[in-house]
Amino acid sequence: MPERVLTEQSFRAVLGRFSTGVVLVTAQTPEGPVGVAANSFTSVSLDPPLVALCAAHTSTTWPSIRAADGFAVTILRDVHEEVCRVFATRGADRFSGRDWVRTPSGHPTLPDGLGWLDCRIEQLVTAGDHEMVVARALDWSLPNEGEPLIFHSGRYARLAS
């Protein structure tokens, strides 16, 4: 067996082999809407309805979302690659030029997403270079059908027919 070199880069490469969906995490704040793209999102519990995501300590957007005490999650469709790229770009104007709808808590979501969740933060856990967030889903909807946007090995992908 060849010698293994365990580096941050090789760890990232191994984790990149796990395909994930992609979501937008958005919140309405007193300063206006804020949001980020995330692929570290998962369901946690059906009873109570809990989800989790991880936010990097280096994120300049996450502190504003955390301060809002809640957020919306939009599950992205395969047609949302460009929107996702904008939300993954630091300093980008993320909300202009698109239509948005509001959750019952007032957070923005894309009207053509596969689904959305309106969440309240329940627990924050420091986990290495990220903050793990457990949130309770207060409301949700399945407004559209379609195929999900997938992230695999550092690139966006689509499901095969």
C-alpha positions in Angstrom: 0.0 0.0 0.0 1.4 3.4 -0.9 2.3 5.8 1.9 -0.7 8.0 2.8 -0.3 11.7 3.4 -3.1 13.1 5.6 -3.5 16.7 4.8 -6.3 19.2 4.9 -6.4 19.1 1.0 -6.7 15.3 0.9 -9.4 15.3 3.6 -11.3 17.8 1.6 -10.9 15.6 -1.5 -12.2 12.6 0.3 -15.2 14.4 1.6 -15.9 15.9 -1.8 -16.7 12.4 -3.1 -19.8 12.5 -1.0 -22.5 14.0 -3.2 -24.7 16.6 -1.5 -27.7 18.8 -2.3 -27.3 22.5 -2.2 -29.4 25.0 -0.3 -29.6 28.8 0.2 -29.7 29.9 3.9 -31.3 33.3 4.0 -32.5 35.7 6.7 -34.2 39.1 6.9 -32.2 41.4 9.2 -32.7 45.1 10.1 -30.0 45.9 7.5 -31.8 43.9 4.8 -31.7 40.3 3.5 -28.6 38.2 3.9 -27.8 34.7 2.7 -25.2 32.1 1.8 -25.1 28.9 -0.2 -24.5 25.7 1.8 -24.0 22.0 1.1 -23.5 21.1 4.7 -27.2 20.7 5.4 -29.1 17.7 6.7 -32.2 16.6 8.5 -31.8 15.7 12.1 -35.2 14.7 13.5 -38.8 14.4 12.5 -40.2 14.8 16.0 -39.4 17.6 16.7 -38.7 18.7 13.1 -35.0 19.6 13.3 -32.3 20.3 10.6 -28.6 21.1 10.9 -26.0 23.0 8.9 -22.5 24.1 9.4 -21.2 27.7 9.0 -17.5 28.5 8.7 -16.0 30.8 11.3 -14.6 32.8 8.4 -18.0 33.6 7.0 -18.8 37.3 7.0 -22.5 36.5 6.4 -23.2 33.9 9.1 -23.0 36.3 12.0 -25.9 38.4 10.6 -28.0 35.2 10.1 -27.2 34.0 13.6 -28.2 37.4 15.0 -31.6 37.1 13.3 -32.2 34.0 15.5 -33.7 32.2 12.5 -33.5 31.7 8.7 -35.1 30.1 5.7 -33.6 27.3 3.7 -34.4 27.0 0.0 -33.7 23.6 -1.5 -32.1 24.4 -4.9 -33.1 22.9 -8.3 -30.7 22.0 -11.1 -31.6 25.3 -12.8 -30.1 27.3 -9.8 -26.4 26.8 -10.4 -25.8 30.5 -11.2 -27.8 31.6 -8.2 -25.8 29.3 -6.0 -22.5 30.6 -7.5 -23.6 34.2 -6.7 -24.5 33.2 -3.1 -21.1 31.5 -2.7 -19.2 34.6 -3.8 -18.0 36.9 -1.0 -19.3 40.4 -1.4 -21.7 39.6 -4.3 -25.0 41.4 -4.6 -27.0 38.3 -3.9 -30.6 39.5 -3.8 -31.0 41.9 -6.8 -32.4 40.9 -10.1 -34.5 38.0 -8.7 -38.0 37.5 -7.4 -38.3 36.5 -3.8 -41.1 35.3 -1.6 -41.3 35.5 2.1 -41.7 32.7 4.7 -44.2 33.3 7.5 -41.3 34.6 9.6 -40.4 37.1 6.8 -37.2 35.4 5.5 -36.6 35.5 1.7 -36.9 32.3 -0.4 -36.7 31.6 -4.1 -40.2 31.0 -5.5 -39.0 28.2 -7.8 -37.0 26.2 -5.3 -37.8 22.5 -4.7 -38.9 23.4 -1.2 -38.3 25.7 1.7 -38.1 25.6 5.5 -38.7 28.5 7.9 -36.3 27.8 10.9 -35.5 29.0 14.4 -32.0 28.4 15.8 -32.2 25.9 18.7 -28.5 25.1 19.4 -25.0 26.2 18.3 -22.0 24.0 18.7 -18.4 25.0 18.0 -17.0 22.3 15.8 -13.4 22.9 14.6 -13.4 25.7 12.1 -17.2 25.7 11.8 -20.2 26.4 13.9 -22.8 23.6 13.8 -26.3 24.9 13.9 -29.3 22.9 14.9 -32.6 24.6 14.0 -36.3 23.8 14.4 -38.4 23.9 11.3 -41.4 26.1 12.1 -43.1 25.9 8.7 -42.3 24.4 5.3 -43.6 24.0 1.8 -43.0 21.9 -1.4 -43.9 24.5 -4.0 -42.3 22.9 -7.0 -41.2 19.6 -8.7 -37.9 19.2 -10.4 -34.4 17.8 -10.1 -32.0 18.9 -7.3 -28.7 20.8 -7.7 -26.0 18.4 -6.6 -22.4 19.2 -5.5 -19.8 16.5 -6.0 -16.0 16.6 -6.2 -15.8 20.4 -6.2 -18.3 20.9 -9.0 -22.0 21.2 -9.6 -23.8 18.2 -11.1 -27.2 17.0 -12.0 -29.0 13.7 -11.6 -28.9 11.4 -14.6 -32.2 10.5 -16.2 
